[in-house]
Amino acid sequence: MPLAVYILGLSIFAQGTSELMLAGLLPEMAADLGVSVPQAGLLISAFAMGMLVGAPVLAAVTLRWPRRTALLAFLVVFALSHVVGALTSSYGMLFATRVVGAFVYAGFWAVAASTVIGLVPANSRGKAMSVLAGGLTVATIIGLSAGTVIGQHLGWRAAFWAVAALSALAGAGILATIPSGRQATATGTEGAGTGGAVPRLADELRSMTSPRLWLSYSTTALTTGALLASFSYLSAMLVDTTGLDSAWVPAVLALYGVGCLIGITIGGRTADARPFLSLSIGVAGLVLSSAALALTASVPLLAIPLIFLLGAFGFATNPALNTRVFTLAKNAPTLAAAVNVSAFNVGITVGPWLGGLSIGAGLGYPSVAWIGAAIGVVSLVTVALAGRLHRADATAPEPAAAGEVRSAV
């Protein structure tokens, strides 16, 4: 695996830490900025807003840029947004920096994904994508906790400075390891699927019209929504329903993160050879884990292992969800990856929203796991449909050559 792939994973770790760490810093930020905790919580929504629209917009704008240039530009803006955020005393300015930081983070994800695909052989794409997305998984285990500890002991602004410094370090790694060509690969040649030509937005847009590609995007959004419906309320569920002391919650969330890391590692090794089997097992496991958690949320000895399995099955699907779009849109690697990033963020937005509606209706925290299971069932249907279409393509007879058609007539 090229060193550049791990550097890009480190970059995702740095930016993903910023995405996650606010969950542990809201009380301190609210007190310092003179706003309520719910108002401070809107800073998390601001990040989601930037992520949702940033990937396709920036993928289109930077399509003809050298990938190293685009990645470095995104990281510089991301780091500067955190410097400004650490220095400001204005809630409105901080809100704006969160939107800007998320906007370029989404663009980084899209370009990094297409870069990783170009750096490795076709049969290693799933493993490479598991390394890239694994940066976010490690951020879930280490970055979230470290950011919270730094914020609690040195102030939330110190956590922002730490993210800016880590982003600068990642940028130096990108400068040293990513080739400088427009669509360069690890060997210095043009990226796969480009044929050595300068990419054109019109060509990529034409490749984006495939219904099967959009079916894959729906699987991405639904699978992510199924996982996030439960994950977003795990802390509250553990205290309110499971009956754990709040001091134990970080440890259980870390266990969830370990499950995510194991799941994405296994998924990265199976996604290339058996993408539909990986998705089927992962989503089915997510459905069963969610349903079981809904039934046993009040029993710690059962709920805690199920939370581990929730992360493992949920993240096992990630490499296949990421690599599938490159198979379906070979001539639109950057834009295909960008829209897939948006699809992930649709799930991140809608899953917790549906869970919140259920809690607001008085159905209790276990109801969010039922919602996750229900969304997962719909996702499983899309996986089955995509697999059926794939098998139909594989068994379809090759088109007859023109001479053969004339002789038949």
C-alpha positions as CSV (number, residue, x, y, z in Angstrom):
1,M,0.0,0.0,0.0
2,P,1.6,3.3,-1.0
3,L,2.6,5.7,1.8
4,A,0.4,8.4,0.3
5,V,-2.8,6.4,1.1
6,Y,-1.8,6.4,4.8
7,I,-1.1,10.1,4.6
8,L,-4.5,10.7,3.2
9,G,-5.9,8.6,6.0
10,L,-4.1,10.8,8.5
11,S,-5.6,13.8,6.9
12,I,-9.1,12.4,7.3
13,F,-8.2,11.6,10.9
14,A,-7.3,15.3,11.5
15,Q,-10.4,16.7,9.9
16,G,-12.6,13.9,11.3
17,T,-11.5,14.8,14.8
18,S,-12.9,18.3,14.3
19,E,-16.1,16.8,13.0
20,L,-16.6,14.7,16.1
21,M,-15.0,16.6,19.0
22,L,-17.7,19.2,19.4
23,A,-19.9,16.6,20.9
24,G,-17.6,16.6,24.0
25,L,-17.0,20.4,24.1
26,L,-20.5,21.9,23.9
27,P,-20.8,22.9,27.6
28,E,-17.5,24.7,27.7
29,M,-18.1,26.4,24.3
30,A,-21.6,27.5,25.4
31,A,-20.3,29.0,28.6
32,D,-17.4,30.8,26.9
33,L,-19.5,32.2,24.0
34,G,-22.5,33.2,26.2
35,V,-25.0,31.0,24.4
36,S,-27.2,28.0,25.4
37,V,-26.0,24.4,25.0
38,P,-28.7,23.9,22.2
39,Q,-27.3,26.9,20.4
40,A,-23.8,25.6,20.7
41,G,-25.2,22.3,19.4
42,L,-26.2,24.1,16.1
43,L,-22.4,24.3,15.4
44,I,-22.6,20.5,14.7
45,S,-25.5,21.1,12.3
46,A,-23.4,23.8,10.6
47,F,-20.7,21.2,9.9
48,A,-23.3,18.8,8.5
49,M,-24.6,21.6,6.2
50,G,-21.2,22.3,4.8
51,M,-20.4,18.6,4.3
52,L,-23.7,18.1,2.4
53,V,-23.1,20.6,-0.3
54,G,-19.3,20.9,-0.3
55,A,-18.3,17.7,-2.1
56,P,-20.1,18.0,-5.4
57,V,-19.5,21.8,-5.7
58,L,-15.7,21.6,-5.0
59,A,-15.3,18.5,-7.1
60,A,-16.7,20.3,-10.1
61,V,-14.7,23.5,-9.4
62,T,-11.4,21.7,-9.0
63,L,-11.9,19.0,-11.5
64,R,-9.1,20.2,-13.8
65,W,-6.7,21.0,-10.9
66,P,-3.8,18.7,-10.1
67,R,-5.0,16.6,-7.2
68,R,-2.2,17.5,-4.9
69,T,-3.0,21.2,-5.4
70,A,-6.7,20.6,-4.6
71,L,-5.9,18.6,-1.5
72,L,-3.4,21.1,-0.2
73,A,-5.8,24.0,-0.9
74,F,-8.6,22.3,1.0
75,L,-6.3,21.5,4.0
76,V,-5.0,25.1,4.1
77,V,-8.5,26.5,4.2
78,F,-9.6,23.9,6.8
79,A,-6.6,24.7,9.1
80,L,-7.2,28.5,8.7
81,S,-10.9,28.1,9.6
82,H,-9.8,26.5,12.9
83,V,-7.3,29.2,13.5
84,V,-10.0,31.8,13.1
85,G,-12.4,29.8,15.2
86,A,-9.9,29.5,18.0
87,L,-9.3,33.3,18.0
88,T,-12.9,34.6,17.6
89,S,-15.2,35.4,20.5
90,S,-18.2,35.7,18.1
91,Y,-20.7,32.8,17.9
92,G,-21.7,33.9,14.4
93,M,-18.1,33.9,13.2
94,L,-17.5,30.5,14.7
95,F,-20.7,29.2,13.0
96,A,-19.3,30.5,9.7
97,T,-15.9,28.9,10.2
98,R,-17.7,25.5,10.9
99,V,-19.6,25.8,7.6
100,V,-16.4,26.7,5.7
101,G,-14.3,24.0,7.3
102,A,-16.9,21.3,6.6
103,F,-17.3,22.6,3.0
104,V,-13.6,22.1,2.2
105,Y,-13.5,18.8,4.3
106,A,-16.2,17.4,2.0
107,G,-14.2,18.5,-1.1
108,F,-11.1,16.8,0.4
109,W,-13.0,13.6,0.9
110,A,-14.1,13.5,-2.7
111,V,-10.7,14.3,-4.2
112,A,-8.9,12.0,-1.7
113,A,-11.2,9.1,-2.6
114,S,-10.6,9.4,-6.3
115,T,-6.8,9.9,-5.6
116,V,-6.6,6.7,-3.5
117,I,-8.4,4.7,-6.3
118,G,-5.8,5.9,-8.8
119,L,-2.9,5.0,-6.5
120,V,-3.6,1.3,-6.2
121,P,-4.5,-1.6,-8.5
122,A,-8.2,-2.4,-9.1
123,N,-8.1,-5.4,-6.8
124,S,-6.8,-3.3,-3.9
125,R,-9.4,-0.5,-4.0
126,G,-11.5,-1.8,-1.1
127,K,-8.4,-2.1,1.2
128,A,-7.2,1.4,0.2
129,M,-10.6,2.9,0.9
130,S,-10.7,1.2,4.3
131,V,-7.4,2.9,5.1
132,L,-8.8,6.3,4.0
133,A,-12.1,5.9,5.8
134,G,-10.2,4.2,8.7
135,G,-8.9,7.7,9.5
136,L,-12.4,8.7,10.6
137,T,-12.8,5.5,12.5
138,V,-9.6,6.2,14.5
139,A,-10.9,9.7,15.0
140,T,-14.0,8.1,16.6
141,I,-11.8,6.2,19.0
142,I,-8.9,8.6,19.7
143,G,-9.7,12.0,18.2
144,L,-13.1,12.4,20.0
145,S,-11.6,11.5,23.3
146,A,-8.4,13.5,22.9
147,G,-10.3,16.5,21.7
148,T,-12.6,16.3,24.7
149,V,-9.7,15.9,27.1
150,I,-7.8,18.8,25.6
151,G,-10.9,21.0,25.7
152,Q,-11.7,20.2,29.3
153,H,-8.2,20.8,30.6
154,L,-6.9,23.6,28.3
155,G,-10.1,25.1,26.9
156,W,-12.0,24.3,23.7
157,R,-9.8,26.7,21.7
158,A,-6.8,24.6,22.4
159,A,-8.6,21.7,20.7
160,F,-9.1,23.9,17.7
161,W,-5.4,24.8,17.6
162,A,-4.5,21.1,17.9
163,V,-6.7,20.3,14.8
164,A,-5.1,23.1,12.9
165,A,-1.6,21.8,13.7
166,L,-2.5,18.2,12.8
167,S,-3.9,19.5,9.5
168,A,-0.7,21.3,8.8
169,L,1.3,18.1,9.5
170,A,-1.0,16.2,7.1
171,G,-0.5,18.8,4.5
172,A,3.3,18.4,4.7
173,G,2.8,14.6,4.2
174,I,0.6,15.2,1.1
175,L,3.2,17.6,-0.4
176,A,5.9,14.9,0.1
177,T,4.0,11.8,-1.1
178,I,1.2,12.8,-3.6
179,P,2.5,13.1,-7.2
180,S,2.0,16.5,-8.8
181,G,0.4,15.5,-12.1
182,R,-3.2,16.5,-12.9
183,Q,-4.5,12.9,-12.4
184,A,-1.3,11.4,-11.2
185,T,-1.0,7.9,-9.7
186,A,1.7,6.5,-7.5
187,T,3.8,5.7,-10.6
188,G,3.4,9.1,-12.1
189,T,1.1,8.0,-14.9
190,E,-2.3,9.4,-15.6
191,G,-5.2,8.1,-13.4
192,A,-7.3,5.1,-14.4
193,G,-10.3,5.9,-16.4
194,T,-9.0,9.2,-17.7
195,G,-7.1,7.9,-20.7
196,G,-4.5,10.5,-20.1
197,A,-7.0,13.2,-21.1
198,V,-7.8,16.4,-19.2
199,P,-11.1,15.7,-17.3
200,R,-14.1,17.6,-18.6
201,L,-17.2,18.3,-16.4
202,A,-19.6,17.5,-19.2
203,D,-18.1,14.0,-19.6
204,E,-18.3,13.4,-15.9
205,L,-21.9,14.6,-15.8
206,R,-22.9,12.2,-18.6
207,S,-21.4,9.3,-16.7
208,M,-23.5,10.3,-13.7
209,T,-26.9,9.6,-15.4
210,S,-26.7,5.8,-14.7
211,P,-29.8,4.7,-12.6
212,R,-27.6,1.9,-11.1
213,L,-25.2,4.6,-9.8
214,W,-28.1,6.4,-8.1
215,L,-29.3,3.1,-6.7
216,S,-25.8,2.7,-5.1
217,Y,-26.1,6.3,-3.7
218,S,-29.4,5.3,-2.1
219,T,-27.7,2.3,-0.5
220,T,-25.1,4.6,0.9
221,A,-27.6,7.1,2.3
222,L,-29.9,4.4,3.8
223,T,-27.1,2.3,5.3
224,T,-25.6,5.4,6.9
225,G,-29.0,6.6,8.2
226,A,-29.6,3.1,9.7
227,L,-26.4,3.3,11.7
228,L,-26.6,7.0,12.7
229,A,-30.3,6.7,13.9
230,S,-29.0,4.6,16.7
231,F,-25.5,5.9,17.2
232,S,-26.6,9.5,17.6
233,Y,-28.5,8.7,20.8
234,L,-26.3,6.0,22.3
235,S,-25.0,8.2,25.1
236,A,-28.4,9.2,26.2
237,M,-29.7,5.6,25.8
238,L,-26.9,4.2,27.9
239,V,-27.7,6.5,30.8
240,D,-31.5,6.8,30.6
241,T,-32.4,3.2,29.5
242,T,-29.4,1.0,30.1
243,G,-28.8,2.6,33.5
244,L,-25.1,3.1,33.2
245,D,-23.3,5.7,35.2
246,S,-22.3,8.6,32.8
247,A,-18.6,7.9,33.6
248,W,-18.8,4.6,31.8
249,V,-20.2,6.1,28.6
250,P,-16.9,7.1,27.0
251,A,-15.6,3.5,27.5
252,V,-18.6,2.1,25.7
253,L,-18.3,4.6,22.9
254,A,-14.6,3.6,22.6
255,L,-15.7,0.0,22.4
256,Y,-18.1,1.0,19.6
257,G,-15.1,2.6,17.8
258,V,-13.1,-0.5,18.1
259,G,-16.0,-2.4,16.5
260,C,-16.0,0.2,13.7
261,L,-12.2,-0.3,13.2
262,I,-12.5,-4.1,13.1
263,G,-15.5,-3.9,10.7
264,I,-13.9,-1.5,8.2
265,T,-10.7,-3.6,8.2
266,I,-12.6,-6.8,7.4
267,G,-14.8,-4.9,4.9
268,G,-11.7,-3.5,3.1
269,R,-10.4,-7.0,2.5
270,T,-13.7,-8.4,1.1
271,A,-15.1,-5.4,-0.8
272,D,-13.1,-5.9,-4.0
273,A,-13.8,-9.6,-4.6
274,R,-17.3,-9.8,-3.1
275,P,-18.9,-6.4,-2.8
276,F,-22.5,-7.5,-2.7
277,L,-21.8,-10.3,-0.2
278,S,-20.0,-7.7,2.0
279,L,-22.9,-5.3,1.7
280,S,-25.5,-8.0,2.4
281,I,-23.8,-9.4,5.5
282,G,-23.0,-5.9,6.8
283,V,-26.4,-4.4,6.3
284,A,-28.2,-7.6,7.6
285,G,-25.9,-7.6,10.6
286,L,-26.7,-3.9,11.2
287,V,-30.5,-4.7,11.0
288,L,-30.2,-7.6,13.5
289,S,-27.9,-5.7,15.9
290,S,-30.3,-2.7,15.9
291,A,-33.4,-4.8,16.5
292,A,-31.6,-6.8,19.3
293,L,-30.5,-3.5,20.9
294,A,-34.0,-2.2,20.8
295,L,-35.2,-5.3,22.7
296,T,-32.4,-5.5,25.2
297,A,-31.4,-1.8,25.8
298,S,-32.2,-2.1,29.5
299,V,-29.8,-5.0,30.0
300,P,-26.2,-3.8,30.2
301,L,-24.6,-7.2,29.7
302,L,-26.5,-7.5,26.4
303,A,-26.7,-3.9,25.2
304,I,-22.9,-3.2,25.4
305,P,-21.8,-6.2,23.1
306,L,-24.6,-5.2,20.7
307,I,-23.2,-1.7,20.5
308,F,-19.8,-3.2,19.6
309,L,-21.5,-5.2,16.8
310,L,-23.5,-2.2,15.6
311,G,-20.2,-0.4,14.9
312,A,-18.6,-3.5,13.4
313,F,-21.4,-4.3,11.0
314,G,-22.2,-0.7,10.2
315,F,-18.6,0.1,9.2
316,A,-17.9,-3.2,7.4
317,T,-20.1,-1.8,4.6
318,N,-18.0,1.3,4.2
319,P,-15.3,0.1,1.7
320,A,-17.9,-1.5,-0.6
321,L,-20.2,1.6,-0.5
322,N,-17.2,3.7,-1.5
323,T,-15.7,1.5,-4.2
324,R,-18.9,0.5,-5.9
325,V,-19.5,4.0,-7.3
326,F,-16.1,3.9,-9.1
327,T,-17.1,0.7,-10.8
328,L,-20.4,2.2,-12.0
329,A,-18.9,5.6,-13.0
330,K,-15.5,4.8,-14.4
331,N,-15.4,8.1,-16.4
332,A,-16.5,10.3,-13.5
333,P,-14.3,9.2,-10.6
334,T,-14.1,12.6,-8.9
335,L,-17.8,13.6,-9.3
336,A,-19.0,10.1,-8.4
337,A,-17.0,10.2,-5.2
338,A,-18.3,13.7,-4.4
339,V,-21.9,12.7,-4.7
340,N,-21.3,9.6,-2.6
341,V,-19.9,11.9,0.1
342,S,-23.1,13.8,-0.1
343,A,-25.1,10.6,0.1
344,F,-23.3,9.7,3.3
345,N,-24.2,13.1,4.7
346,V,-27.9,12.6,3.7
347,G,-27.9,9.5,5.9
348,I,-26.0,11.4,8.7
349,T,-28.7,14.1,8.6
350,V,-31.9,12.1,8.1
351,G,-31.2,9.1,10.5
352,P,-30.7,11.2,13.6
353,W,-33.6,13.5,12.6
354,L,-36.0,10.5,12.4
355,G,-34.6,9.2,15.7
356,G,-35.3,12.7,17.3
357,L,-38.9,12.6,16.0
358,S,-39.4,9.2,17.7
359,I,-37.9,10.4,21.0
360,G,-40.0,13.6,20.8
361,A,-43.1,11.6,20.3
362,G,-42.4,9.9,23.7
363,L,-41.5,6.5,22.3
364,G,-38.2,6.3,24.3
365,Y,-34.6,5.8,23.3
366,P,-35.0,2.1,22.3
367,S,-37.3,3.3,19.5
368,V,-34.3,4.8,17.6
369,A,-32.8,1.4,17.3
370,W,-36.1,0.2,15.7
371,I,-35.9,3.1,13.3
372,G,-32.3,2.1,12.4
373,A,-33.5,-1.5,11.8
374,A,-36.3,-0.3,9.6
375,I,-34.1,1.9,7.5
376,G,-31.6,-1.0,7.3
377,V,-34.3,-3.3,5.8
378,V,-34.9,-0.8,3.0
379,S,-31.2,-0.6,2.4
380,L,-31.0,-4.4,2.2
381,V,-33.7,-4.2,-0.5
382,T,-31.6,-1.8,-2.6
383,V,-28.5,-4.1,-2.1
384,A,-30.6,-7.1,-3.3
385,L,-31.8,-5.2,-6.4
386,A,-28.3,-4.0,-7.3
387,G,-27.0,-7.5,-6.9
388,R,-29.7,-8.9,-9.2
389,L,-29.0,-6.3,-11.8
390,H,-25.3,-7.1,-11.6
391,R,-25.9,-10.8,-12.0
392,A,-28.1,-10.1,-15.0
393,D,-25.3,-8.2,-16.7
394,A,-22.9,-11.0,-16.0
395,T,-25.1,-13.6,-17.6
396,A,-26.2,-11.5,-20.5
397,P,-24.9,-12.7,-23.9
398,E,-22.3,-10.6,-25.6
399,P,-23.7,-8.4,-28.4
400,A,-23.2,-9.9,-31.8
401,A,-20.7,-8.3,-34.1
402,A,-22.0,-6.5,-37.1
403,G,-20.8,-9.2,-39.6
404,E,-22.6,-11.9,-37.6
405,V,-25.8,-9.9,-37.6
406,R,-25.7,-9.5,-41.4
407,S,-25.0,-13.2,-41.9
408,A,-27.8,-14.1,-39.6
409,V,-30.2,-11.9,-41.7
